[in-house]
Amino acid sequence: MNGNGPGPAGNAALAGDAALVRNAALARNYAPLPVTLASGQGAWVTGVEGRRYLDFLAAYSAVNFGHSHPRLVAAAKEQLERITLTSRAFDNDRLGPFATALAALARKDLVLPMNTGAEAVESAIKVVRAWGYRRKGVPAGQATILVASGNFHGRTTTIVSFSDDASARDDFGPYTPGFRIVPYGDVAALRDALDDTTVAILLEPIQGEAGVIVPPADYLPAVRALCDERNVLFVADEIQSGLGRTGSTFACDLVGVVPDLYLLGKALGGGIVPVSAVVGDEDVLGVLRPGEHGSTFGGNPLAAAVGLEVVRMLESGEYQERARELGEHLHGRLHALVGSGVTAVRGAGLWAGIDIDPSVGTGRQVCLALLERGVLAKDTHGSTVRMAPPLVVERDEIDFAVDALEAVLRT
Protein backbone atom coordinates (compact mmCIF):
# COMPACT_ATOMS: atom_id res chain seq x y z
CA MET A 1 0.00 0.00 0.00
CA ASN A 2 2.81 2.42 -0.64
CA GLY A 3 0.85 4.16 -3.41
CA ASN A 4 3.85 4.43 -5.74
CA GLY A 5 3.31 1.60 -8.18
CA PRO A 6 0.61 -0.38 -9.98
CA GLY A 7 -2.40 -1.68 -8.11
CA PRO A 8 -5.15 0.07 -6.15
CA ALA A 9 -2.99 2.63 -4.35
CA GLY A 10 -1.10 3.42 -7.54
CA ASN A 11 -4.36 3.97 -9.40
CA ALA A 12 -5.49 6.30 -6.62
CA ALA A 13 -2.28 8.30 -6.97
CA LEU A 14 -2.94 8.74 -10.70
CA ALA A 15 -6.46 9.93 -9.94
CA GLY A 16 -4.96 12.36 -7.47
CA ASP A 17 -2.72 13.79 -10.19
CA ALA A 18 -5.81 14.48 -12.33
CA ALA A 19 -7.51 16.18 -9.40
CA LEU A 20 -4.48 18.43 -8.91
CA VAL A 21 -4.84 19.63 -12.50
CA ARG A 22 -8.57 20.29 -12.05
CA ASN A 23 -8.00 22.17 -8.79
CA ALA A 24 -4.91 24.15 -9.79
CA ALA A 25 -6.52 27.41 -8.67
CA LEU A 26 -7.14 26.18 -5.10
CA ALA A 27 -4.84 27.10 -2.22
CA ARG A 28 -3.10 23.93 -1.05
CA ASN A 29 -4.37 23.85 2.54
CA TYR A 30 -5.83 20.36 2.05
CA ALA A 31 -4.49 17.11 0.69
CA PRO A 32 -7.77 15.32 -0.10
CA LEU A 33 -8.10 11.70 -1.09
CA PRO A 34 -8.10 11.34 -4.88
CA VAL A 35 -11.84 11.27 -5.49
CA THR A 36 -14.12 14.01 -6.82
CA LEU A 37 -17.69 13.76 -5.59
CA ALA A 38 -20.73 14.99 -7.48
CA SER A 39 -23.81 13.79 -5.58
CA GLY A 40 -24.92 11.96 -2.47
CA GLN A 41 -27.89 10.14 -1.01
CA GLY A 42 -28.08 8.72 2.50
CA ALA A 43 -24.77 7.10 3.42
CA TRP A 44 -23.58 6.95 -0.21
CA VAL A 45 -21.89 9.47 -2.49
CA THR A 46 -21.17 9.29 -6.21
CA GLY A 47 -18.02 10.47 -7.95
CA VAL A 48 -17.82 12.34 -11.23
CA GLU A 49 -16.86 9.07 -12.91
CA GLY A 50 -20.16 7.53 -11.78
CA ARG A 51 -18.77 5.22 -9.11
CA ARG A 52 -20.57 5.04 -5.75
CA TYR A 53 -18.74 5.17 -2.42
CA LEU A 54 -19.89 4.47 1.12
CA ASP A 55 -19.23 7.64 3.11
CA PHE A 56 -17.66 6.69 6.45
CA LEU A 57 -16.54 10.20 7.35
CA ALA A 58 -19.82 12.15 7.01
CA ALA A 59 -17.90 15.43 6.66
CA TYR A 60 -16.46 15.04 10.16
CA SER A 61 -19.99 14.50 11.56
CA ALA A 62 -21.54 17.44 9.70
CA VAL A 63 -23.61 14.96 7.65
CA ASN A 64 -24.97 13.02 10.64
CA PHE A 65 -28.36 12.65 8.96
CA GLY A 66 -27.00 11.50 5.62
CA HIS A 67 -26.70 13.26 2.29
CA SER A 68 -29.82 14.93 0.89
CA HIS A 69 -32.08 13.95 3.78
CA PRO A 70 -35.60 14.70 2.49
CA ARG A 71 -36.75 16.51 5.64
CA LEU A 72 -33.72 18.79 5.66
CA VAL A 73 -33.81 19.43 1.93
CA ALA A 74 -37.52 20.28 2.16
CA ALA A 75 -36.89 22.71 5.03
CA ALA A 76 -34.11 24.41 3.06
CA LYS A 77 -36.13 24.60 -0.17
CA GLU A 78 -39.14 26.08 1.57
CA GLN A 79 -37.01 28.73 3.24
CA LEU A 80 -35.06 29.51 0.06
CA GLU A 81 -38.33 30.63 -1.53
CA ARG A 82 -39.18 32.96 1.38
CA ILE A 83 -36.14 34.83 2.74
CA THR A 84 -32.57 33.74 3.42
CA LEU A 85 -30.76 36.64 5.10
CA THR A 86 -31.84 39.63 7.16
CA SER A 87 -28.75 40.18 9.37
CA ARG A 88 -29.27 40.48 13.11
CA ALA A 89 -30.16 44.14 12.68
CA PHE A 90 -33.70 42.77 12.27
CA ASP A 91 -35.51 39.74 13.67
CA ASN A 92 -36.65 36.90 11.45
CA ASP A 93 -39.49 34.47 12.01
CA ARG A 94 -37.28 31.33 12.04
CA LEU A 95 -34.67 32.37 14.57
CA GLY A 96 -36.85 32.44 17.69
CA PRO A 97 -38.34 28.97 17.18
CA PHE A 98 -34.87 27.55 16.40
CA ALA A 99 -33.31 29.04 19.53
CA THR A 100 -36.23 27.92 21.72
CA ALA A 101 -36.07 24.35 20.42
CA LEU A 102 -32.28 24.08 20.67
CA ALA A 103 -32.24 25.51 24.20
CA ALA A 104 -34.87 22.96 25.23
CA LEU A 105 -32.90 20.10 23.65
CA ALA A 106 -29.85 21.12 25.67
CA ARG A 107 -31.86 21.92 28.81
CA LYS A 108 -30.49 25.47 28.81
CA ASP A 109 -31.89 29.01 28.66
CA LEU A 110 -30.15 30.82 25.82
CA VAL A 111 -28.64 30.24 22.38
CA LEU A 112 -25.99 32.37 20.69
CA PRO A 113 -26.19 31.48 16.96
CA MET A 114 -23.09 31.63 14.80
CA ASN A 115 -21.94 29.90 11.60
CA THR A 116 -18.83 27.71 11.91
CA GLY A 117 -17.54 25.61 14.76
CA ALA A 118 -14.50 27.82 15.18
CA GLU A 119 -16.82 30.83 15.56
CA ALA A 120 -18.66 29.03 18.34
CA VAL A 121 -15.36 28.42 20.14
CA GLU A 122 -14.22 32.01 19.66
CA SER A 123 -17.60 33.23 20.91
CA ALA A 124 -17.35 31.07 24.01
CA ILE A 125 -13.87 32.41 24.76
CA LYS A 126 -15.28 35.95 24.74
CA VAL A 127 -18.27 34.94 26.86
CA VAL A 128 -16.26 33.17 29.58
CA ARG A 129 -13.77 36.03 29.78
CA ALA A 130 -16.60 38.54 30.16
CA TRP A 131 -18.19 36.29 32.79
CA GLY A 132 -14.87 36.14 34.63
CA TYR A 133 -14.56 39.90 34.77
CA ARG A 134 -18.24 40.77 35.35
CA ARG A 135 -19.36 37.90 37.57
CA LYS A 136 -16.31 36.27 39.16
CA GLY A 137 -14.27 39.43 39.67
CA VAL A 138 -11.08 38.43 37.87
CA PRO A 139 -8.84 41.50 37.44
CA ALA A 140 -9.13 43.07 33.98
CA GLY A 141 -6.98 41.44 31.32
CA GLN A 142 -5.90 38.49 33.50
CA ALA A 143 -8.48 35.79 32.68
CA THR A 144 -7.06 32.34 31.89
CA ILE A 145 -8.67 29.29 30.31
CA LEU A 146 -7.47 25.70 30.82
CA VAL A 147 -7.41 23.45 27.76
CA ALA A 148 -6.22 19.91 27.06
CA SER A 149 -3.28 18.55 25.16
CA GLY A 150 -4.25 17.01 21.84
CA ASN A 151 -7.14 19.43 21.52
CA PHE A 152 -8.67 20.52 18.24
CA HIS A 153 -11.11 23.42 18.47
CA GLY A 154 -10.53 25.07 15.08
CA ARG A 155 -7.90 26.95 13.13
CA THR A 156 -8.32 30.65 13.92
CA THR A 157 -5.25 32.45 15.25
CA THR A 158 -6.57 32.51 18.82
CA ILE A 159 -7.51 28.83 18.75
CA VAL A 160 -4.20 27.62 17.31
CA SER A 161 -2.50 29.61 20.07
CA PHE A 162 -3.49 26.82 22.47
CA SER A 163 -2.95 23.90 20.11
CA ASP A 164 0.00 21.56 20.57
CA ASP A 165 -0.31 20.25 17.00
CA ALA A 166 2.66 21.64 15.06
CA SER A 167 0.82 21.52 11.71
CA ALA A 168 -1.94 23.74 13.11
CA ARG A 169 0.29 26.09 15.09
CA ASP A 170 3.78 26.50 13.61
CA ASP A 171 4.51 29.75 11.73
CA PHE A 172 1.17 31.34 12.66
CA GLY A 173 2.35 33.35 15.69
CA PRO A 174 2.47 35.63 17.55
CA TYR A 175 0.06 33.69 19.72
CA THR A 176 -2.82 34.84 21.89
CA PRO A 177 -2.05 34.61 25.62
CA GLY A 178 -4.44 33.49 28.35
CA PHE A 179 -4.44 29.70 27.92
CA ARG A 180 -2.80 26.83 29.81
CA ILE A 181 -2.48 23.36 28.32
CA VAL A 182 -2.67 20.32 30.60
CA PRO A 183 -2.73 16.58 29.74
CA TYR A 184 -6.11 15.30 28.55
CA GLY A 185 -7.82 13.00 31.03
CA ASP A 186 -5.73 14.20 33.99
CA VAL A 187 -7.87 15.88 36.66
CA ALA A 188 -4.92 16.36 39.02
CA ALA A 189 -3.12 18.39 36.33
CA LEU A 190 -6.22 20.57 35.90
CA ARG A 191 -6.39 21.17 39.62
CA ASP A 192 -2.71 22.10 39.77
CA ALA A 193 -3.04 24.54 36.84
CA LEU A 194 -6.17 26.23 38.15
CA ASP A 195 -5.84 29.51 40.05
CA ASP A 196 -7.92 32.60 40.89
CA THR A 197 -7.59 33.89 37.31
CA THR A 198 -9.10 30.75 35.78
CA VAL A 199 -12.51 31.44 34.25
CA ALA A 200 -13.15 28.20 32.33
CA ILE A 201 -12.03 24.71 31.41
CA LEU A 202 -12.57 24.08 27.69
CA LEU A 203 -12.60 20.43 26.65
CA GLU A 204 -13.81 18.02 23.98
CA PRO A 205 -15.73 15.25 25.79
CA ILE A 206 -14.20 12.94 23.18
CA GLN A 207 -11.25 14.25 21.19
CA GLY A 208 -12.03 13.77 17.51
CA GLU A 209 -9.08 15.06 15.52
CA ALA A 210 -6.66 13.50 18.03
CA GLY A 211 -7.94 10.07 16.98
CA VAL A 212 -11.32 9.67 18.74
CA ILE A 213 -9.76 9.67 22.20
CA VAL A 214 -12.21 8.70 24.95
CA PRO A 215 -11.22 9.85 28.45
CA PRO A 216 -11.67 7.71 31.59
CA ALA A 217 -15.31 7.45 32.64
CA ASP A 218 -14.69 9.46 35.81
CA TYR A 219 -12.88 12.32 34.05
CA LEU A 220 -15.75 14.59 32.97
CA PRO A 221 -17.67 14.15 36.27
CA ALA A 222 -14.46 15.10 38.11
CA VAL A 223 -14.03 18.15 35.86
CA ARG A 224 -17.62 19.17 36.60
CA ALA A 225 -17.02 18.81 40.35
CA LEU A 226 -13.77 20.80 40.16
CA CYS A 227 -15.48 23.62 38.27
CA ASP A 228 -18.27 23.75 40.86
CA GLU A 229 -15.76 23.76 43.69
CA ARG A 230 -13.64 26.58 42.27
CA ASN A 231 -16.33 28.72 40.57
CA VAL A 232 -15.03 27.97 37.08
CA LEU A 233 -17.11 27.37 33.94
CA PHE A 234 -17.05 24.00 32.19
CA VAL A 235 -17.25 24.46 28.40
CA ALA A 236 -17.87 21.31 26.36
CA ASP A 237 -16.89 21.44 22.70
CA GLU A 238 -19.48 19.04 21.23
CA ILE A 239 -19.06 20.27 17.69
CA GLN A 240 -18.10 16.79 16.47
CA SER A 241 -19.35 14.62 19.34
CA GLY A 242 -22.78 16.18 19.81
CA LEU A 243 -26.20 15.76 18.22
CA GLY A 244 -26.45 11.98 18.18
CA ARG A 245 -23.00 10.88 17.06
CA THR A 246 -22.06 8.99 20.23
CA GLY A 247 -25.41 7.32 20.87
CA SER A 248 -26.73 10.18 23.00
CA THR A 249 -27.74 13.74 22.23
CA PHE A 250 -24.44 14.95 23.69
CA ALA A 251 -21.32 12.97 24.56
CA CYS A 252 -21.51 14.51 28.04
CA ASP A 253 -24.78 12.61 28.51
CA LEU A 254 -22.85 9.33 28.43
CA VAL A 255 -21.41 10.11 31.87
CA GLY A 256 -24.28 12.19 33.25
CA VAL A 257 -22.51 15.55 33.06
CA VAL A 258 -24.04 18.91 32.12
CA PRO A 259 -21.53 21.64 31.19
CA ASP A 260 -22.10 25.35 31.63
CA LEU A 261 -21.78 25.91 27.89
CA TYR A 262 -22.28 23.56 24.95
CA LEU A 263 -20.46 24.40 21.73
CA LEU A 264 -22.35 22.97 18.76
CA GLY A 265 -21.85 23.00 15.00
CA LYS A 266 -21.34 20.63 12.09
CA ALA A 267 -24.46 18.40 12.31
CA LEU A 268 -26.54 21.39 13.46
CA GLY A 269 -26.61 22.54 9.83
CA GLY A 270 -27.72 19.14 8.54
CA GLY A 271 -24.90 19.07 6.01
CA ILE A 272 -26.68 21.83 4.10
CA VAL A 273 -25.57 25.16 5.59
CA PRO A 274 -23.01 26.16 8.24
CA VAL A 275 -24.76 26.52 11.60
CA SER A 276 -23.12 26.72 15.01
CA ALA A 277 -24.18 27.82 18.45
CA VAL A 278 -23.11 28.45 22.00
CA VAL A 279 -25.83 27.18 24.33
CA GLY A 280 -25.98 28.01 28.03
CA ASP A 281 -27.95 29.49 30.88
CA GLU A 282 -28.83 33.11 31.57
CA ASP A 283 -26.23 33.49 34.32
CA VAL A 284 -23.43 32.84 31.80
CA LEU A 285 -24.62 33.81 28.30
CA GLY A 286 -26.51 36.71 29.82
CA VAL A 287 -23.24 38.60 30.30
CA LEU A 288 -23.27 39.65 26.64
CA ARG A 289 -24.64 43.11 25.88
CA PRO A 290 -25.97 44.44 22.55
CA GLY A 291 -23.15 45.39 20.22
CA GLU A 292 -20.44 43.35 21.97
CA HIS A 293 -20.60 40.34 19.66
CA GLY A 294 -22.30 39.43 16.44
CA SER A 295 -22.30 37.96 12.96
CA THR A 296 -24.01 39.08 9.78
CA PHE A 297 -24.91 35.52 8.84
CA GLY A 298 -25.28 34.06 12.34
CA GLY A 299 -28.91 33.10 12.93
CA ASN A 300 -29.95 33.79 9.33
CA PRO A 301 -33.42 32.50 8.35
CA LEU A 302 -32.11 29.70 6.13
CA ALA A 303 -29.72 28.41 8.79
CA ALA A 304 -32.40 28.69 11.48
CA ALA A 305 -34.94 26.79 9.37
CA VAL A 306 -32.53 23.92 8.75
CA GLY A 307 -31.28 23.96 12.33
CA LEU A 308 -34.82 23.82 13.66
CA GLU A 309 -35.55 20.75 11.55
CA VAL A 310 -32.34 19.12 12.85
CA VAL A 311 -33.48 19.69 16.44
CA ARG A 312 -36.93 18.29 15.66
CA MET A 313 -35.35 15.16 14.20
CA LEU A 314 -33.29 14.69 17.36
CA GLU A 315 -36.23 15.21 19.70
CA SER A 316 -37.60 11.72 19.01
CA GLY A 317 -34.37 10.01 20.07
CA GLU A 318 -34.44 7.84 16.94
CA TYR A 319 -31.03 8.88 15.69
CA GLN A 320 -29.40 8.60 19.10
CA GLU A 321 -30.78 5.06 19.40
CA ARG A 322 -29.52 4.11 15.95
CA ALA A 323 -26.05 5.39 16.78
CA ARG A 324 -26.06 3.47 20.04
CA GLU A 325 -27.28 0.15 18.62
CA LEU A 326 -25.40 0.21 15.33
CA GLY A 327 -22.35 1.56 17.15
CA GLU A 328 -22.22 -1.59 19.25
CA HIS A 329 -22.13 -3.62 16.06
CA LEU A 330 -19.46 -1.40 14.48
CA HIS A 331 -17.21 -1.52 17.52
CA GLY A 332 -17.71 -5.25 17.95
CA ARG A 333 -16.52 -5.88 14.44
CA LEU A 334 -13.62 -3.44 14.70
CA HIS A 335 -12.38 -4.83 18.01
CA ALA A 336 -12.24 -8.26 16.38
CA LEU A 337 -9.49 -6.86 14.11
CA VAL A 338 -7.18 -5.96 16.99
CA GLY A 339 -4.06 -8.06 16.57
CA SER A 340 -4.70 -8.51 12.85
CA GLY A 341 -3.34 -5.24 11.51
CA VAL A 342 -5.06 -3.09 14.13
CA THR A 343 -3.42 -2.22 17.44
CA ALA A 344 -6.32 -0.39 19.14
CA VAL A 345 -9.90 0.78 18.61
CA ARG A 346 -11.56 3.65 20.47
CA GLY A 347 -14.81 5.53 20.27
CA ALA A 348 -18.49 5.67 21.13
CA GLY A 349 -21.62 5.18 19.09
CA LEU A 350 -21.00 5.50 15.36
CA TRP A 351 -17.56 7.01 15.85
CA ALA A 352 -14.30 5.09 15.89
CA GLY A 353 -10.58 5.71 15.86
CA ILE A 354 -8.63 2.72 14.55
CA ASP A 355 -4.88 2.55 15.12
CA ILE A 356 -3.18 0.75 12.25
CA ASP A 357 -0.16 -1.48 12.88
CA PRO A 358 2.81 0.33 11.26
CA SER A 359 3.83 -2.95 9.61
CA VAL A 360 0.62 -2.76 7.57
CA GLY A 361 1.05 0.84 6.44
CA THR A 362 0.10 4.38 7.37
CA GLY A 363 -3.42 5.59 8.00
CA ARG A 364 -3.30 7.45 4.69
CA GLN A 365 -2.30 4.29 2.81
CA VAL A 366 -5.14 2.35 4.41
CA CYS A 367 -7.61 5.09 3.45
CA LEU A 368 -6.34 5.04 -0.14
CA ALA A 369 -6.86 1.28 -0.27
CA LEU A 370 -10.34 1.63 1.25
CA LEU A 371 -11.15 4.20 -1.42
CA GLU A 372 -10.37 1.63 -4.10
CA ARG A 373 -12.80 -0.74 -2.38
CA GLY A 374 -15.56 1.88 -2.33
CA VAL A 375 -15.27 3.19 1.24
CA LEU A 376 -14.36 6.76 2.22
CA ALA A 377 -12.60 7.26 5.56
CA LYS A 378 -9.98 9.70 6.82
CA ASP A 379 -6.62 9.31 8.51
CA THR A 380 -5.23 11.44 11.31
CA HIS A 381 -1.89 11.65 13.13
CA GLY A 382 -0.19 9.22 10.79
CA SER A 383 -1.40 5.86 11.98
CA THR A 384 -5.07 6.35 12.85
CA VAL A 385 -8.11 5.87 10.60
CA ARG A 386 -11.36 7.53 11.64
CA MET A 387 -14.78 6.10 10.85
CA ALA A 388 -17.91 8.19 11.37
CA PRO A 389 -20.73 7.11 9.03
CA PRO A 390 -23.99 9.04 8.81
CA LEU A 391 -26.46 7.94 11.47
CA VAL A 392 -28.77 6.66 8.71
CA VAL A 393 -26.24 3.94 7.83
CA GLU A 394 -27.57 0.37 7.77
CA ARG A 395 -26.09 -2.69 9.45
CA ASP A 396 -25.13 -4.32 6.15
CA GLU A 397 -23.38 -1.11 5.09
CA ILE A 398 -21.32 -1.21 8.27
CA ASP A 399 -20.38 -4.78 7.39
CA PHE A 400 -19.43 -3.68 3.89
CA ALA A 401 -17.04 -1.07 5.28
CA VAL A 402 -15.48 -3.31 7.91
CA ASP A 403 -15.15 -6.17 5.39
CA ALA A 404 -13.27 -3.74 3.15
CA LEU A 405 -10.99 -2.75 6.00
CA GLU A 406 -10.35 -6.39 6.85
CA ALA A 407 -9.48 -7.13 3.24
CA VAL A 408 -7.10 -4.15 3.12
CA LEU A 409 -5.34 -5.32 6.27
CA ARG A 410 -4.79 -8.73 4.73
CA THR A 411 -3.12 -7.42 1.54
N, C-alpha and C positions, 0 to 999 in steps of 0.2 A: 504493500500500500504506500509506496514512496511517491507515487504520482508523477514519476519522471519517464516512464516507459509505456509500452503498450498495455492494454488491459483497461479495466474500469477507471482506475485513478488517472491513467494517462489520457483516456478519453475526456475525463472531466477537466483536465488541465487544458486540453485543446479548446473545449467549450469556453473555459475561462478566458483564453486568449481572444476569442470572438467577442465576448462580453466587454473586454477592455477596449476594443475598437469601437463598439457601439456607444460606450459610456466615456469616450475620451474627454468630454467637456465637464465631467464630474470631478470635484475635488476628491482626492484619494484618502478620505478619512474612514473608509470601510474597505474590507477585503472580503466581499461576499462569496458564498459558494457559487460555482459556475452554473447557475440556472437563472433563466429570465422568465418570470411568472406573468401570466396574462389574465387569469380568472381564477375564481375559487368558489367552492360550494361545500358547506359543512366542514369536515376535517380534511378535505382534498383541495388541491390547487392544480392548475394546468399551466404548463409552460408554453412559450410561443411556438415550440415545435409540435405541440399537441399532446405531449406526454403528461399523464397525471402523476401527482406525487402526494403522499400522505404527509400532511403538515404536522410535525411533532415539535414545533417551536411555538406556534400560535403567536408570532410577533411578540415574543417575550411576555406572554400572557395578555396582550392587548386584544387578542381574538379569542377570548375565553368561550364565546358563544358560537364559534364557528364563522366561516366566511359566508357573507350574504345571508345572514339569518333573516327570515322573512319578517319577523316582528320588528327588528331593528331597521331593516330597509324600508318598511312601510312607514315607520315613525319619521325617518329622515325624509322620505319623499313627500309626505304630507306637509312637513314643516318647510321644505324647500319651496313649496308653492305658496307659502304664506309670508314669512319674513325670516331672514337668517341672521341679521346683525343689527343691533340698535346702539351698541356700546352701553356701558353702565351709567351714562349720563341720563338714561331713561330706563324705566322698568319695562319688562316684557312679560307676556302672560304665561311663559313656560318656566321661567326661572323660579318663581315662588313654589310651585308644585314640586319641581325637581329638588330644591333645597329641603322642603318639608319631608319629602319621602326619604331622601338620603340621610337626613338627621335621624329620622325614626329608625331606619335600618341599622344605624350605628349607635342608637340609644344615646344620642347627644342633642344639644340645643341648636347649634349654629353650623352653617356651611360657608366656607370661603371658596368660591369657584374660581378656578384658573384653567390653564390649558394643558401644559405638559407636566410630567412628573417632577422634573427639575424645578419648575415654577412652584409646585406645591411645597417642595423642600425649602426653597428660598423663602417662600412666604412664611413657613413655620419658623424659620430662623428669626425673621423679623418679629413675629408674634411672641416667641418665647423671650426674646431680648426685651421687648417692650413690657411684657409681663414681669420680668425680673426687675426692671427699673420702677415700674408703676405700682406693682403689687408686693413684691418681695423686699424692695428697698435696696437692691444692689447698687453700689455707687456708679454714677454715669460713666459709660465707656468701659466697664470692667467685666461685663457678663461673659461667662464661659459656658460652653456646651461640651458634654462628654460624648464621644462617638467610639465606634468599635473598629479594631483592625479588620482588614478585609472588606470594609464597607464599600457599597456602591450606591450612591444617592443621586447621581447625575454627573454632568460634565461642565457646569458653569464654573467660573473662576473661583467663586467662594466655595463651592462644593469640592472641587478638586484640591482645595487648600487643606482639607482634612482626609484626603485619600492617601493610602499607602501603596497604591498601585502605580508603579513608575510610568506605565504607558498613559495613564490618565493625568498624571501630575507633572512629569518632568518637562522643563522648558516653558511652563505656563505661569511662572511666578512673576512678580512678587505675590506672596500668598496672604490670604485674609487671616488675621489673628483671631483668637477667641475660642479655639477648639483644642481638646486634649484627646488623644487616641489611646485607648486601653485594649487589651486582648478581648476578643469576642468570647462570650460565655463565662467570663471571669468576674464574679460579683465582688470578690475581695479587691480586685484591681479598680473597679468602679468606686468602691468605698474609699480607697486610698487616694484616688484622684479628685474626689469631690471636696469642695470647700465652700465658703460662704458666697463666692462669686458664681457658683454653678446654678444655672437657671433651668437646664434641661439635660436629659439623657436621650439621645437620638439613636435608634436602633432599627435594624430590619429583624422582625421576628424569626425569619429564615433568610439567610443571605443568599440571594439568587446568583448574581454575577460571580461571586466567590466559588460557586460550584454547588449550590443548593445545600448550604451548611445549616444543619438543624442543631440548635443549642441543647444542652441538657434540659430535661423537663422542668427542673426547679429554677432555671435561670430567669425567665421572664417574671414569674411570681416574686422572686427575690429582688429583681429590679423595681417592680411595682412597690414592694414594701420599703425599699431603700428611698425611693422618691417620696413616699408618704412621710417617712421618718424625717427627712431632711428638707421638706418643702421644696422639692424639685419636680419639674414636669417630666412625664414620660411620654415621648413622642415615638409612635410606631410607624415606620415607613412600610406600608402595606401596598405599595404601588404595584409590585409583582405578586406578592403573596395573597393579597386580599381579593374579595368578591368571588369566592367559590373555589379558587384554585387548589386549596389544601384540604378540601372536604368540609370546610366550615366557611361562614361568611367572611371571617377574618382569621388569619393564622393565630392571632392572640386568643381567639376563642378555644383553640385546642388545649390551652392550659388554664383557661378560666381567668384571663387577665383583661382588664379594660384600661387602655392608655388614656392620657389626658387629651392627646391629639392623634387622630388617624390621618395619615397622608395617603391619598388614593389617586389613581390615575389608570393608565393603560386600559384595562377592561371596562372602566367606567364609560368610555366612549364607544364601546361595542365594536371596536375595530373599524369604525366609520369616520369619526372625527376625534381630534384630541380633546379630552376632558380630564381635568384633575380637580382635586379639592382637598382642602384642610377641613377636618370635621372635629368639632370640640364643643365644650360647654361655654356658657355665657361668661363664667368667671375667668376664662382664658382668652377665647376669641373675642370677647367683649372689650378687650383692651384697645382694639383698633378704632380709630376715629376717621370720619370722612376725610378723604384726601390723602391719607397716609399710605395707602397701598391700593393698587388697582391693576386693571388689564383691559384693553379695548375689547378683546375677544372673550375674556373670561366670563362665563355665564351667558354667552350668546344664545339666542332662541333655538338654533339648530342643535347646538351642543346640549342644551338643557332638555330638549325633546328626546334626543337619543339617550341621554343619561337617565332620564325619568323612566324610559322603557327598560333600561338595564336594571334599575332598582326594582321595578315591578316584576321582572323575571326572576330576580333573586328572592323576592318576598315569599315565594311558595316553598323554597328550600329544595326544589327539584335538582338544581344544578349542583348544589352542595352535596346532596346525597349521591348523585352520579359520580362526582369526583371522589367521594369517600369509598364507594363500593368498587368502582373501576380502578381506583388507585390501589386498592388492596391486591387486585389481580395484577396490575402492572408491576408493583413492587415485588410480589411473589415470583413473577417470572424473571425479573431482573436479578433478584438475590440468588436465584438458581445458577446464574452465570458467574458468580464470584468464585474465583479459582480457575476459571476457564477463559482467561483473557480479561477479566474484570477483577480489580482488587478491592473495590468498595462501592456500595450503593447507598445513597442518602435521599431523603425527601419526605414529602407528605402529600397525600391525595394524588392528583394527576401531575406530579412535579417530581422529577428525579435528577440527581447528579450521579453520573456513572464514571468512576475512575478507571481508565484503561491501563492495563499492564503495559509498561514501556516496551516490552519485548514484542508486543503486537503492533504498536505504532503510536502515533500521536492522536490526540482527539480530533484534530483537523483531518488527518488521514482516514480515520474511522468515519467521520461525517461525509467525506468525499465518496467513500465506498458505499455508505448508506444511500447517498444520492443516486448512485448508479442502480441501486436496488429499489428506488422509488420512495425513499423515506427522507424527509428533511429534518435535520436536527442541527444543533450548534455546539461547537466546542468552546471551552473557556479554560484559561490558565494552563494551556499546553496539553494536559492529559485527561481532562474531564469532558464528557459529553453530556449535554443537558437535554432532557426530554420533557416537554410540556404541551401535550396535545390539547386541542380545544375540548371543552367539557362535553361537547356533543359526540365525541368519539365513541365508537362501538367496541365491544369486547373483541370481536374478530379483527378489527383494525389494530387494536393493541397487539394482538398476536402476530399480525402481519409485520408490524414494526420490530417487535422483539425477535421474531424469526429472522428478519433481515439482519439485525445486530448479531445474532448468534452465528449466522452464516458468515458474516464479515470477520468475526473473531476466529473462525476456523480456517480462513484462507491465509 
